[in-house]
Amino acid sequence: MRRLPPRPLAALATAGLLASAFAIAGCGTESDASGGLSAPGSTTGTIRAQKVMQLTRTHEETGMTLLEGPAFHPDGGLLVVDVTAPPGKPKVLRVDVRRKTVRAVHTDGRGAYTSAQFSPYDGRLYLTDYAHGEIVSLAPDGGDPRTFFAGEVDGARMNPDDIAFDEEGHLYVSDSRGQSEGAARGRVVRIDRDGGKATVLADGLAATNGISFDEGYRGLWISELTENRISYLRLGEGAEVASRHTAIRVDGGIAQTDSIAVDADGNLYQGLHGRPAIVVYDRHGERLATVGVPARAEGLDSATNVAITPGGTKAYMTVSGPGGGYLYTFDALGKGTRQSNGG
């Protein structure tokens, strides 16, 4: 994972935050006329996403903005987080995609939130605080903040990145430990829905990032950012890992694998850090399409995350860079489910 340039790093340190797993390094991008990433001779299709609206601008305090964690509220609203928002600025935002309006629903003085998910158990919104190794929950309207989980897991504090919930509401967290050192110390941690027990399901991963159940809740898709690969963890009846293997190797060039969403047909939507595009694979690892922003869109260098409308195919991806934080839309290949909120 590339590190933050000096100015944002110093600004975040002053604000009491650490760099998130997806901190943009200000690298350049290259794209074809449609913003796609397909290699010469590729048979995959290219889907051109359309801009919905700009949500944020570069923060003077941190020198950047980074949108993540799109998740649909039960009433249809779309919530996103701004990872690098300084204290007092909106850290969780609610978007009305029909009216093209955005408003703040939560801020605080310390969190660096990299993902958001609604729990099927208690209906609250859960956020991963990468900087402090905590998981925070909010009421659906953004109020009543609570620390759901904090502390060490097997003797080490987490760098929690993304969350996937199983059908009973237990949490599966991608722990991106070792990223700054370039060491394969990442983990997958299961936390009981009451927050009382945390178990390491897998370790030795390369900067664990995206995490999502497959369409049948039989296993977990895991992206490893510093190796540009997607691994599959098949789960047993007791929620233990029955098997683990490298499933897909992503040819991203300068881009790296970020968050993952899965549609009702089992297709994977792999976000990219380093280029404003999403690559789509089927469950067998065949690359089906590349979703990119128009080439005329300047100042955008990541498309880390996507959410697909529940029961529909309208998808929304978070796109960020020096030009600001944006929401783009495209038609997904399959319908949205709970697993279609990318982290």
C-alpha positions as CSV (number, residue, x, y, z in Angstrom):
1,M,0.0,0.0,0.0
2,R,1.3,3.4,-0.9
3,R,1.7,5.8,2.0
4,L,0.2,9.2,2.3
5,P,2.3,12.1,0.9
6,P,3.8,14.3,3.7
7,R,1.2,17.0,3.9
8,P,-1.9,14.8,4.4
9,L,0.1,12.6,6.8
10,A,1.1,15.5,8.9
11,A,-2.4,16.9,8.9
12,L,-4.0,13.6,9.9
13,A,-1.4,13.2,12.7
14,T,-2.2,16.7,14.0
15,A,-5.9,15.8,14.0
16,G,-5.1,12.6,16.0
17,L,-5.8,10.2,13.1
18,L,-3.8,7.7,11.3
19,A,-3.8,7.1,7.5
20,S,-6.6,4.7,6.4
21,A,-6.1,1.6,4.5
22,F,-7.1,3.4,1.3
23,A,-5.1,6.7,1.6
24,I,-4.6,8.1,-1.8
25,A,-1.0,8.7,-2.7
26,G,-1.6,11.3,-5.4
27,C,-0.4,9.0,-8.1
28,G,-1.3,9.6,-11.8
29,T,-3.7,7.5,-13.7
30,E,-4.0,6.3,-17.3
31,S,-7.2,5.2,-19.0
32,D,-8.7,4.5,-22.4
33,A,-11.4,6.8,-23.8
34,S,-14.0,5.2,-21.6
35,G,-11.9,5.1,-18.5
36,G,-11.7,1.3,-18.7
37,L,-8.8,-0.9,-17.7
38,S,-9.2,-3.7,-20.2
39,A,-5.9,-4.9,-21.6
40,P,-5.3,-5.0,-25.3
41,G,-7.1,-7.9,-26.8
42,S,-9.3,-8.4,-23.8
43,T,-12.8,-9.8,-24.5
44,T,-14.3,-8.2,-21.4
45,G,-16.8,-5.4,-21.8
46,T,-16.4,-1.9,-20.6
47,I,-19.2,-0.1,-18.7
48,R,-19.1,3.6,-18.6
49,A,-20.4,5.0,-15.2
50,Q,-22.2,8.3,-15.1
51,K,-21.7,11.1,-12.6
52,V,-24.5,11.5,-10.1
53,M,-23.1,14.4,-8.0
54,Q,-20.1,15.7,-6.1
55,L,-20.3,15.0,-2.3
56,T,-17.1,16.4,-0.9
57,R,-14.1,18.6,-1.7
58,T,-10.5,18.3,-0.7
59,H,-10.2,19.2,3.0
60,E,-7.7,22.0,3.7
61,E,-6.7,20.3,7.0
62,T,-5.8,16.9,5.4
63,G,-5.2,17.9,1.8
64,M,-7.5,15.2,0.5
65,T,-10.9,13.5,0.7
66,L,-11.7,9.8,0.4
67,L,-15.2,8.4,0.1
68,E,-15.9,4.8,1.2
69,G,-18.5,2.4,2.6
70,P,-21.7,3.1,0.5
71,A,-24.5,1.3,2.3
72,F,-28.3,1.5,1.7
73,H,-30.4,2.6,4.7
74,P,-33.5,0.5,5.1
75,D,-35.6,3.5,3.9
76,G,-33.6,3.7,0.7
77,G,-31.2,6.5,1.5
78,L,-27.5,5.9,0.7
79,L,-24.9,6.5,3.4
80,V,-21.2,7.0,2.8
81,V,-18.1,7.8,4.9
82,D,-15.4,10.3,4.3
83,V,-12.2,8.6,5.6
84,T,-10.0,11.7,5.9
85,A,-12.6,14.2,7.1
86,P,-11.0,16.3,9.9
87,P,-12.6,16.7,13.4
88,G,-15.9,18.5,13.1
89,K,-16.4,17.9,9.4
90,P,-19.0,15.4,8.2
91,K,-17.7,11.8,8.6
92,V,-20.9,10.0,7.7
93,L,-23.1,11.5,4.9
94,R,-26.5,10.6,3.7
95,V,-27.3,11.0,0.0
96,D,-30.7,11.3,-1.7
97,V,-29.8,10.0,-5.1
98,R,-33.2,11.0,-6.6
99,R,-33.1,14.6,-5.4
100,K,-29.3,14.8,-5.6
101,T,-28.9,16.2,-2.1
102,V,-26.4,15.3,0.6
103,R,-26.4,16.0,4.3
104,A,-24.2,15.2,7.3
105,V,-25.5,12.6,9.8
106,H,-22.4,12.1,12.0
107,T,-19.1,13.7,13.0
108,D,-16.7,13.4,15.9
109,G,-13.2,14.4,16.9
110,R,-11.2,11.3,16.4
111,G,-12.6,8.6,14.1
112,A,-11.1,7.6,10.7
113,Y,-14.0,5.5,9.3
114,T,-13.3,3.3,6.4
115,S,-16.5,1.4,6.0
116,A,-20.2,1.3,7.0
117,Q,-22.7,-1.5,7.2
118,F,-26.2,-2.0,8.7
119,S,-26.6,-4.9,11.0
120,P,-29.4,-7.4,10.2
121,Y,-29.6,-8.1,14.0
122,D,-30.1,-4.8,15.6
123,G,-30.5,-2.5,12.6
124,R,-27.7,-0.1,13.7
125,L,-25.0,1.3,11.5
126,Y,-21.6,-0.1,12.1
127,L,-18.4,1.8,11.3
128,T,-14.8,0.6,11.3
129,D,-12.4,3.1,12.9
130,Y,-9.1,2.1,11.2
131,A,-7.1,4.7,13.2
132,H,-8.1,3.5,16.7
133,G,-8.7,-0.2,16.1
134,E,-12.4,0.1,17.1
135,I,-15.8,-0.6,15.7
136,V,-18.4,2.0,16.5
137,S,-22.2,1.7,16.0
138,L,-24.8,4.5,15.4
139,A,-28.5,4.6,15.4
140,P,-29.9,4.6,11.9
141,D,-30.3,8.3,12.0
142,G,-26.7,8.8,12.9
143,G,-27.2,9.5,16.6
144,D,-26.5,7.5,19.8
145,P,-22.8,6.6,19.1
146,R,-21.5,3.6,20.9
147,T,-18.2,1.7,20.9
148,F,-19.1,-1.8,20.0
149,F,-15.6,-3.3,20.1
150,A,-12.2,-2.1,21.1
151,G,-9.0,-3.7,22.4
152,E,-6.7,-6.5,21.2
153,V,-7.5,-9.7,19.4
154,D,-5.0,-12.5,20.1
155,G,-2.6,-10.0,21.6
156,A,-2.7,-7.4,18.8
157,R,-4.9,-4.4,18.1
158,M,-6.8,-4.5,14.8
159,N,-6.7,-2.1,11.9
160,P,-10.3,-2.9,11.0
161,D,-11.1,-2.0,7.4
162,D,-14.3,-3.5,6.0
163,I,-17.2,-5.5,7.6
164,A,-19.5,-8.3,6.4
165,F,-22.4,-9.5,8.4
166,D,-23.7,-13.1,8.4
167,E,-27.4,-13.8,8.4
168,E,-27.5,-13.9,12.3
169,G,-25.7,-10.5,12.6
170,H,-22.2,-11.7,13.6
171,L,-19.4,-9.5,12.2
172,Y,-16.6,-10.6,9.9
173,V,-13.9,-7.9,9.8
174,S,-10.9,-7.5,7.4
175,D,-8.0,-6.6,9.7
176,S,-5.3,-4.8,7.6
177,R,-2.4,-5.2,10.0
178,G,1.1,-5.1,8.5
179,Q,0.1,-2.8,5.7
180,S,2.5,0.1,6.5
181,E,5.4,-2.4,6.9
182,G,4.6,-4.4,3.8
183,A,4.3,-7.5,6.0
184,A,1.7,-10.2,5.5
185,R,0.1,-9.8,8.9
186,G,-3.4,-9.2,7.9
187,R,-6.3,-11.1,9.4
188,V,-10.0,-12.0,9.2
189,V,-11.6,-11.6,12.6
190,R,-15.1,-12.8,13.6
191,I,-16.9,-10.8,16.3
192,D,-20.0,-12.1,17.9
193,R,-23.0,-9.9,17.4
194,D,-23.0,-8.9,21.1
195,G,-19.3,-7.8,20.9
196,G,-18.3,-10.2,23.6
197,K,-16.0,-12.6,21.7
198,A,-13.5,-12.0,18.9
199,T,-11.9,-14.9,17.0
200,V,-9.1,-14.9,14.4
201,L,-10.3,-17.0,11.5
202,A,-7.4,-16.4,9.1
203,D,-4.0,-14.7,9.3
204,G,-0.9,-14.2,7.3
205,L,-2.8,-12.2,4.7
206,A,-1.4,-9.3,2.7
207,A,-3.2,-6.2,3.9
208,T,-6.7,-7.6,4.1
209,N,-9.1,-5.1,2.6
210,G,-12.4,-6.0,1.0
211,I,-14.6,-8.7,2.6
212,S,-18.0,-10.1,1.5
213,F,-19.9,-13.3,1.8
214,D,-20.8,-15.1,-1.4
215,E,-24.4,-15.2,-2.5
216,G,-25.2,-18.3,-0.5
217,Y,-23.2,-17.4,2.7
218,R,-21.0,-20.5,2.2
219,G,-17.8,-18.5,2.3
220,L,-16.0,-15.2,2.2
221,W,-14.3,-13.3,-0.6
222,I,-11.3,-11.5,0.7
223,S,-9.1,-9.0,-1.2
224,E,-5.5,-8.6,-0.3
225,L,-4.4,-5.1,-1.3
226,T,-0.6,-5.5,-1.4
227,E,-0.7,-8.7,-3.5
228,N,-3.6,-7.7,-5.8
229,R,-5.4,-11.0,-5.2
230,I,-8.8,-12.2,-4.1
231,S,-8.8,-15.2,-1.8
232,Y,-11.8,-17.4,-0.9
233,L,-12.4,-18.7,2.6
234,R,-14.9,-21.5,2.7
235,L,-16.7,-21.7,6.1
236,G,-17.7,-24.8,8.0
237,E,-20.9,-25.3,10.0
238,G,-19.3,-23.8,13.1
239,A,-18.2,-20.6,11.2
240,E,-14.6,-21.9,11.2
241,V,-12.5,-21.7,8.0
242,A,-12.8,-25.1,6.3
243,S,-10.5,-24.2,3.4
244,R,-8.6,-21.2,1.9
245,H,-7.2,-20.5,-1.5
246,T,-6.2,-17.8,-3.9
247,A,-9.2,-17.4,-6.2
248,I,-8.4,-14.5,-8.5
249,R,-5.2,-12.6,-9.4
250,V,-6.1,-9.1,-10.4
251,D,-4.0,-7.5,-13.2
252,G,-4.4,-3.9,-11.9
253,G,-1.2,-2.4,-13.0
254,I,-0.5,0.5,-10.7
255,A,-3.9,0.0,-9.1
256,Q,-4.6,-2.2,-6.0
257,T,-7.5,-4.3,-4.8
258,D,-9.8,-2.5,-2.4
259,S,-13.4,-3.3,-1.3
260,I,-15.6,-6.1,-2.6
261,A,-19.4,-6.3,-3.3
262,V,-21.3,-9.4,-4.5
263,D,-24.6,-9.4,-6.4
264,A,-27.4,-11.9,-6.3
265,D,-25.9,-13.9,-9.2
266,G,-22.6,-14.3,-7.3
267,N,-20.6,-11.8,-9.4
268,L,-17.8,-9.9,-7.6
269,Y,-17.3,-6.1,-7.9
270,Q,-13.7,-5.4,-7.0
271,G,-13.0,-1.8,-6.2
272,L,-9.6,-0.3,-7.1
273,H,-7.3,2.0,-5.3
274,G,-5.1,3.9,-7.8
275,R,-7.5,4.1,-10.8
276,P,-11.1,5.2,-10.9
277,A,-12.6,1.8,-12.0
278,I,-14.3,-1.4,-10.7
279,V,-13.6,-4.8,-12.2
280,V,-16.3,-7.4,-12.3
281,Y,-15.7,-11.2,-12.1
282,D,-18.0,-14.2,-11.9
283,R,-17.7,-16.8,-9.1
284,H,-15.3,-18.8,-11.3
285,G,-12.8,-16.0,-11.7
286,E,-13.7,-15.0,-15.2
287,R,-13.4,-11.2,-15.8
288,L,-16.8,-10.0,-17.1
289,A,-16.5,-6.2,-17.3
290,T,-14.7,-3.1,-16.3
291,V,-16.6,-0.2,-14.9
292,G,-14.9,3.2,-15.5
293,V,-15.6,6.9,-15.3
294,P,-15.4,9.0,-18.5
295,A,-11.9,9.9,-19.5
296,R,-12.8,13.6,-19.3
297,A,-13.2,13.3,-15.5
298,E,-10.1,14.8,-14.1
299,G,-8.6,14.6,-10.6
300,L,-10.1,11.2,-9.8
301,D,-7.8,8.3,-9.0
302,S,-9.8,5.7,-7.0
303,A,-13.1,3.8,-7.2
304,T,-12.8,1.9,-3.9
305,N,-16.4,0.8,-3.3
306,V,-19.8,0.1,-4.8
307,A,-23.4,-0.5,-3.5
308,I,-26.2,-2.0,-5.6
309,T,-29.8,-1.1,-5.0
310,P,-31.5,-3.9,-3.1
311,G,-33.6,-5.9,-5.5
312,G,-32.5,-3.8,-8.4
313,T,-29.5,-3.3,-10.7
314,K,-28.8,0.4,-10.2
315,A,-25.3,0.6,-8.7
316,Y,-23.5,3.5,-7.1
317,M,-19.7,3.7,-6.7
318,T,-17.6,6.1,-4.6
319,V,-14.9,7.8,-6.6
320,S,-12.3,10.1,-5.1
321,G,-9.1,12.0,-5.8
322,P,-7.6,15.5,-5.7
323,G,-10.7,16.7,-7.7
324,G,-13.0,15.7,-4.8
325,G,-15.3,12.9,-3.8
326,Y,-18.1,11.9,-6.2
327,L,-20.9,9.4,-6.6
328,Y,-21.1,7.7,-10.0
329,T,-23.8,5.2,-11.2
330,F,-24.0,2.3,-13.6
331,D,-26.2,-0.8,-14.3
332,A,-24.9,-3.8,-12.4
333,L,-24.8,-7.3,-14.0
334,G,-27.0,-8.7,-11.2
335,K,-29.5,-7.5,-8.6
336,G,-28.5,-6.1,-5.3
337,T,-28.6,-8.0,-1.9
338,R,-27.2,-7.4,1.5
339,Q,-23.8,-8.5,0.2
340,S,-24.0,-5.8,-2.5
341,N,-23.0,-3.1,0.0
342,G,-19.2,-3.0,-0.5
343,G,-17.9,-3.1,3.1
